[in-house]
Amino acid sequence: MIGIDPTVDFVCKRLLGSPDRPAMTLHFLNSFLRFASPIREVRILNPTIEKEFEEDKWSLLDILATDDEGRVFNIEIQTSRPKGLPKRLTYYAASLLVDQLEIGDRYHELRPAIGICLLDAIELVGEPALHNRFELRSETGRSLTDCLQIHLIELPKYIPPDDNEPIGDPVDQWLFFFRHAEKSTGEELTRRLPHPVFKSATGVLQMIAKNPDERRLYNSRLKMERDARARVDLACEEAAEKAAEKAAEKAMQQGLQQGLQQGIEQGLEQGIERGLERGEIMGEAKALRRVLGEPPISQVEFGQMSNAQLIALRDELLRRCDAQAE
């Protein structure tokens, strides 16, 4: 196996951002963008990769390019889904557009700014298409301008053919390369990807694998990306735990409120029932004392008696009435 992952941004820069291999960048852009007239020429605007770098200073790995019609491209690859990715892609593409104008330039001279993101993660959950293009359009689909485009390509959505036949579609060729080159041999890639640019691309991966300096830079960047991915995963886990705790706390509060409300309602019902029962006993006691010819008991005296005392008084009056009747 080749053992070099082309989705590592250092490798992607070597593949698509080298002025020595413009045919590879040209084939990539024409494959995914498919303009009415194919791009004939491409020029890399930021070809340098620092040999020595610090993590917070290695910011040259996006690929900036322009074509024969003046269109400007930003190509980047992401191995994880960073927070705010859609806004960041929009910002980068808009920056490419704004940076074109200098003092005295006119707006009609602006050329399209096109951002392309290869994402080794899923951003658009529920969207089956793996390549989505975003532009400025009305709700009815009418285009306002082609000056701002963002292409999001979600690599995990690619399903390779289940046979071992050569792949003919250029988009599928690139997707297969990015997803499977690391665990393939050079012979397998040559057979599955017959276009000449992939022989050159495979050669780049093999060169990185064999060259000690290139391999060191690759391993350093691979470690940085894995650490970044671990931080993203940890942040997602912590966010999920906080969301679960918040949901549980909310459910508990709702349960307490419902329980309190039910308790109040139940207590009120029981209180009413007991009040009615006490009133009935008091009424019976009053009636029995009248039958026996005894003086009535005041409401205050009744109020000072417990329920048990009221029941005992009524029962005693009942026994005396029964005895008198006999």
C-alpha positions in Angstrom: 0.0 0.0 0.0 1.1 3.6 -0.6 0.3 4.6 3.0 -0.1 8.3 2.3 -3.5 9.9 2.8 -4.2 12.6 0.1 -6.8 14.2 2.4 -4.0 15.5 4.6 -3.8 19.2 3.6 -0.1 19.1 3.2 -0.5 16.3 0.6 -3.4 18.0 -1.2 -1.2 21.1 -1.5 1.5 19.0 -3.1 -1.1 17.5 -5.5 -3.2 20.5 -6.6 -1.0 23.5 -5.5 2.2 22.9 -7.4 3.2 25.1 -10.3 5.2 22.1 -11.6 2.0 20.1 -12.1 -0.6 22.4 -13.5 -2.3 19.6 -15.5 -3.4 18.0 -12.3 -5.0 21.2 -11.0 -6.6 21.8 -14.4 -8.1 18.3 -14.5 -9.5 18.7 -11.0 -11.1 22.0 -11.6 -12.6 21.0 -15.0 -13.9 17.7 -13.4 -15.9 19.4 -10.6 -16.8 22.8 -12.1 -17.7 21.7 -15.6 -18.0 25.2 -17.1 -19.5 25.6 -20.5 -16.0 26.2 -21.9 -13.3 24.1 -20.1 -10.5 25.9 -18.3 -7.5 25.9 -20.6 -4.8 27.3 -18.3 -4.4 27.6 -14.6 -1.8 29.4 -12.5 -1.0 28.8 -8.8 -0.9 32.0 -6.8 0.5 30.7 -3.6 2.9 27.8 -4.4 5.1 28.0 -1.3 5.0 25.4 1.5 7.2 26.3 4.4 9.8 23.6 5.2 9.9 24.6 8.9 6.8 25.7 10.5 4.9 26.3 13.7 1.3 25.1 14.1 -0.1 28.6 14.5 1.9 30.0 11.5 1.4 27.2 8.9 -1.3 29.0 7.0 -0.3 28.5 3.4 -2.0 25.2 2.8 -5.1 26.4 1.0 -4.6 26.5 -2.7 -5.1 29.8 -4.5 -5.3 29.7 -8.3 -6.5 31.7 -11.3 -7.4 30.6 -14.8 -7.2 32.0 -18.3 -10.4 34.0 -17.8 -9.3 35.6 -14.6 -11.6 33.5 -12.3 -10.1 33.1 -8.8 -10.2 29.8 -7.0 -9.6 28.7 -3.4 -9.3 25.0 -2.9 -9.1 23.6 0.6 -9.5 20.2 2.2 -10.9 19.5 5.7 -10.6 16.2 7.6 -13.1 17.2 10.3 -16.1 19.5 10.4 -15.0 22.7 12.1 -17.5 24.9 13.9 -18.9 27.6 11.6 -17.7 25.9 8.4 -20.4 27.4 6.1 -19.7 30.9 7.3 -16.0 30.4 7.0 -16.3 29.2 3.4 -18.5 32.2 2.6 -16.0 34.6 4.2 -13.1 33.1 2.2 -14.9 33.2 -1.1 -16.1 36.8 -0.4 -12.5 37.8 0.4 -11.4 36.5 -3.0 -14.0 38.7 -4.6 -13.3 41.9 -2.6 -9.5 41.6 -2.9 -9.7 41.9 -6.7 -10.6 45.6 -6.6 -8.0 48.2 -6.3 -8.4 52.0 -6.3 -9.9 53.1 -9.6 -11.2 49.6 -10.6 -14.8 49.2 -11.5 -17.3 46.6 -10.3 -17.9 45.2 -13.8 -14.3 44.1 -13.9 -14.8 41.7 -11.0 -14.2 38.1 -12.0 -15.9 35.1 -10.3 -14.5 34.0 -6.9 -15.0 30.3 -6.4 -14.4 28.4 -3.2 -14.0 24.6 -3.3 -14.0 22.6 -0.1 -13.2 18.9 0.0 -14.7 17.8 3.3 -13.9 14.4 4.8 -17.0 14.6 7.0 -20.7 15.3 6.7 -21.9 18.8 6.9 -25.3 18.6 5.1 -27.1 15.9 7.0 -30.0 14.5 5.0 -28.7 15.8 1.7 -27.9 12.8 -0.6 -25.8 14.8 -3.1 -22.1 14.7 -2.3 -21.3 17.8 -4.4 -23.4 20.9 -3.7 -22.9 24.3 -5.4 -24.1 27.5 -3.7 -24.6 30.8 -5.6 -26.6 34.0 -5.2 -30.0 33.2 -6.5 -33.6 34.3 -5.9 -36.2 32.0 -4.3 -37.4 31.1 -7.8 -33.9 30.2 -8.9 -33.0 33.3 -10.9 -29.3 34.0 -10.8 -28.2 37.4 -9.5 -24.5 37.0 -10.4 -22.0 34.2 -10.9 -19.3 36.2 -9.1 -19.6 34.2 -5.9 -19.7 30.4 -5.8 -19.0 27.9 -3.1 -18.6 24.2 -3.8 -18.9 21.7 -0.9 -17.8 18.2 -1.7 -18.5 15.7 1.1 -16.2 12.7 0.5 -17.8 10.2 2.9 -20.9 10.2 0.7 -19.0 8.7 -2.2 -19.8 5.0 -2.7 -17.2 3.3 -5.0 -18.3 0.8 -7.7 -18.3 -2.8 -6.3 -16.4 -4.1 -9.3 -12.7 -3.8 -10.1 -13.2 -2.2 -13.5 -11.5 1.1 -14.5 -13.5 4.2 -13.5 -14.4 6.5 -16.4 -16.1 9.5 -14.9 -13.5 12.2 -13.9 -15.4 13.2 -10.7 -15.6 9.6 -9.6 -11.9 9.2 -10.4 -11.0 12.0 -8.0 -13.3 10.9 -5.3 -11.9 7.3 -5.5 -8.4 8.7 -5.3 -9.0 10.8 -2.2 -10.9 8.1 -0.4 -8.9 5.0 -1.4 -5.4 6.0 -2.5 -3.8 5.6 0.9 -4.8 1.9 1.1 -4.1 1.1 -2.5 -1.0 0.1 -4.4 0.4 2.1 -7.3 -0.7 -0.7 -9.7 -4.2 -0.7 -8.4 -4.6 3.1 -8.8 -3.1 2.9 -12.3 -5.6 0.2 -13.3 -8.7 1.9 -11.7 -7.8 5.5 -12.7 -6.6 5.4 -16.3 -6.3 9.2 -16.8 -2.6 10.2 -17.0 -3.0 12.8 -14.2 -3.5 10.0 -11.7 -0.3 8.4 -12.6 1.3 11.8 -11.7 -0.8 12.0 -8.5 0.2 8.5 -7.5 3.8 9.5 -8.1 3.5 12.4 -5.7 2.2 10.1 -2.9 5.0 7.7 -3.5 7.6 10.5 -3.5 6.2 11.7 -0.1 6.4 8.2 1.3 10.0 7.7 0.2 11.5 11.2 0.8 12.5 11.6 4.5 11.9 15.3 4.6 8.6 15.1 2.9 7.6 12.1 5.1 8.5 14.1 8.2 6.4 17.1 7.2 3.5 14.7 6.3 3.7 12.9 9.7 3.8 16.3 11.5 0.7 17.6 9.7 -1.1 14.2 10.1 -0.5 14.4 13.9 -1.8 18.0 14.0 -4.9 17.0 12.1 -5.6 14.0 14.3 -5.2 16.2 17.4 -7.5 18.8 15.9 -10.0 16.1 15.0 -9.8 14.7 18.6 -10.5 18.2 20.0 -13.5 18.6 17.7 -14.8 15.1 18.7 -14.3 16.0 22.4 -16.1 19.3 22.0 -19.0 17.5 20.3 -19.1 14.9 23.1 -19.0 17.6 25.8 -21.8 19.6 23.9 -23.9 16.4 23.7 -23.4 15.7 27.4 -24.3 19.3 28.3 -27.4 19.1 26.1 -28.4 15.8 27.7 -27.9 17.2 31.2 -29.9 20.3 30.3 -32.7 18.1 28.8 -32.7 15.9 32.0 -32.8 19.0 34.2 -35.6 20.5 32.2 -37.5 17.2 32.3 -37.0 17.0 36.1 -38.2 20.5 36.6 -41.3 19.8 34.4 -41.9 16.6 36.4 -41.6 18.5 39.7 -44.0 21.2 38.5 -46.4 18.6 37.2 -46.2 16.6 40.5 -46.7 19.8 42.6 -49.7 20.8 40.5 -51.2 17.3 40.7 -50.5 17.3 44.5 -52.2 20.6 44.9 -55.2 19.5 42.8 -55.4 16.2 44.7 -55.0 17.9 48.1 -57.7 20.4 47.2 -60.1 17.6 46.1 -59.4 15.6 49.3 -59.9 18.8 51.3 -63.2 19.4 49.7 -64.3 15.8 50.2 -63.3 15.9 53.9 -65.0 19.3 54.3 -68.2 18.0 52.9 -67.9 14.9 55.1 -67.3 17.0 58.2 -70.3 19.2 57.3 -72.6 16.2 56.9 -71.5 14.8 60.3 -72.1 18.2 62.0 -75.5 18.4 60.4 -76.4 14.9 61.6 -75.3 15.7 65.2 -77.3 18.9 65.2 -80.4 17.0 64.0 -80.0 14.2 66.6 -79.7 16.7 69.5 -82.9 18.3 68.4 -84.6 14.9 68.4 -83.3 14.3 71.9 -84.4 17.7 73.0 -80.9 18.8 73.9 -79.6 22.4 73.4 -77.7 22.9 70.1 -73.9 23.1 70.0 -72.5 26.4 68.7 -70.5 26.5 65.5 -67.4 27.6 67.6 -67.7 24.4 69.6 -68.1 22.3 66.5 -65.0 24.0 65.0 -62.9 23.0 68.0 -63.7 19.3 67.6 -61.5 17.0 65.5 -63.1 14.8 62.9 -62.7 11.8 65.3 -64.5 13.7 68.1 -67.3 14.7 65.7 -67.8 11.1 64.6 -67.8 9.9 68.2 -70.4 12.6 69.1 -72.6 11.6 66.2 -72.4 7.9 67.0 -73.2 8.5 70.7 -76.2 10.6 69.7 -77.3 7.8 67.4 -77.1 5.2 70.2 -79.1 7.4 72.5 -81.8 8.0 69.9 -82.0 4.2 69.2 -82.3 3.5 73.0 -85.0 6.2 73.4 -87.0 4.7 70.5 -86.9 1.3 72.2 
